[in-house]
């Protein structure tokens, strides 16, 4: 089962195919790390 939070017309495609998905907790952790890195990058660029 996959949970999506995108609108039906988002036109977002996968760049690779995996036979399994990591667990939800791991995906949330990775997303949080990427988000933190993005925020840090934005802060550095505004200085």
Secondary structure, DSSP 8 states (H G I E B T S, - for coil): -----S-TT-----SS--SS---HHHHHHHHHHHHHHHHHHHHHHH-
